Amino acid sequence: MSEIETTGESRLEAISMDDDVVDAVKKKLGVGFWIAVGWLGLLVATVVLAPLLPFDDPDKLASGPARTGPSMDNWFGTDALGRDVFARTVYGARVSLVVGFIAIAFGMVVGGSLGMIAGYFRGRVDQVISFLFFTLLSFPGLILALLITSTFDRTLRTVSLTLGVLAVAPVGRLARAATLVFAEREFVQAARVIGAKHFRILTRELLPVVLIPMAALALLGMGVAIVAEGGLAFLQLSVEDISWGVIINDGRGIRDLQENPHVALMPIGVMFLTILALNFAGDRVREYFDVRETAF
Amino acid sequence: MKQFILRRVAQLVLVVFSVTFLTFASLNLVGDPLFNIVGVLSGIPDEQCEAVARGEIEDTQSSGLNVGDCALIAQAKEQNNLDKNVAERYGIWLSDMASGDFGTSFVNGDEISDIVKERLPVTIRLIVLAQIVALGIAIPWGVASAYRANRGFDKASTVGSFGLLSIPNFALGVILLYFFTLRWQIFPSRYENAGWWSELKALTLPAFTLGLGLAATYQRLLRTDLITTLQDDFIHMARAKGMSDRHIMYRHALRPSMFSVITVFGVNTGALIGGALVVEQIFSIPGVGTELVEAVLRNDPPVVISLISVVAIGFVLINFFVDLMYGYLDPRVRTS
């Protein structure tokens, strides 16, 4: 993009093109994107530095009087057992973000490789892999997650990888579609002509271009994984540790909601802002790189 | 068209087999189903019982067994076909299930087909109601946005739908429960089924919980498609004939703009089924979701397998019919 703007000739070309292209040249990520990234950065920093910052122990009982609203001592108030809701939200963010990150990383590595292999080699390989994706998508997502966590255990690793399995098919389909398109392009044919091996073409030529649409999907997918973890927590099938879902589930009893709704509503607010930031950033990246396939 | 349907049916059969087999195998291979029927007795090694059968050791206290233990295990194995391998058991289970016999719960001996008959209609009503809510909101909303695209209302809608899509459904459920049930006491806090009116009231909030996010998805798609359709010649024609804008939007432009909504309708039903599990928990609705979670927590594999299979098959069927409908509406799909 920047090349077009700097060289005089290209600029003339750009102007003579239709309005859409000119818009594309002018396109920026925008202030909203940086606010979203800022929020995510703040969240990650807080989560990483949590043990060093003067927050209460999230499991400490009676760190303030029970069932009080937000105050200077307890920013988000306290729950029925007197635990500090702010500290719990911060430590809950640790689990939620880690689950979201591992899940989408797993989906990118496994789904991305399978999708690229399917899109590059096509034929039989493609049929088998596409059928695998199709079968995975035939399970309603949460049902598959429930099946896996109920057969295995509920450690952070299992829950993250389970949600990672759910990400395989959508990511894989996108990678396959993008690879199908790019594999026909001149730069790939050129690589083939000079005798590059399949592995080299896949990793050096195709991976960098396929990664762009996948990056947008990764941001959106991380939000989906964080929400899915919360859903599992509501079914009491998520991690035994505290996550956002676990905290919200703890505070949603009729009595809790009636007497101290902030126990559920405060983490809901933080979670909403985070999902919003991920969705917004993902959407902006997608528009910025003009990715058309969404695969969702 | 015929070939298209045949190919889809073949795909459907394959997927139903793989989905049910995956469910069946994962719950049978991991964990010991025998343990759920006979408890600690399942810990007795097979060799020991074989030795008893051959008469080599006595089936009494002296060998660490109680009288009749082995007979009990043998009986449990035979009744539940546990003496056969997983593939055989899968075959038996599948043919039983096809004839409507879902077996019984390991834990309380309930007929699973009764559970399904009792629970499934509630969940189906919830999902249908959620779809009605979603479409009921999305259609007028999408039309209003597309009618004056990129103006004030449309821009506000974009922000609004973006926000709705970022609220997890369980969070929305908790928020709605807090305001509408606890604060303003408009809706009952308990599920009641004394006639259709009380059930409708009990299902309204859960349906909105599931439907609002979906409405935002549909609105986005409908808006985009409508804007494209509105560029078409037949719309100019209708306008030139002096038809009212409302008539043009709803009668002329809406139907050819529904393709994207129909496509995601099937996929979204899957999300709705997952969402229904969670939302049923929040509003304590006695549907498939609450039963499934209870069955998982009380470690009752036959019930879990049956419920997951029923739900998964239902989902596959819905997508199958959506595909068919799509192929019927848009000829290009049949050949691809």
Interface residues (C-beta under 8 A of the other chain):
Chain A: F131 F134 T135 L137 S138 F139 P140 G141 L142 I143 L146 L147 I148 S150 T151 F152 G223 V227 G230 G231 F234 L235 Q236 L237 G245 I248 N249 R252 I254 L257 Q258 P261 A264 L265 I268 M271 F272 I275 L276 N279 F280 D283
Chain B: Q11 L14 V15 S18 V19 L22 T23 S26 L27 V30 G31 F162 G163 L165 S166 I167 P168 N169 F170 A171 V174 I175 L177 Y178 L182 S189 V267 T269 G270 A271 I273 G274 G275 L277 V278 Q281 I282 L292 V293 V296 L297 V304 I308 V311 A312 F315 V316 N319
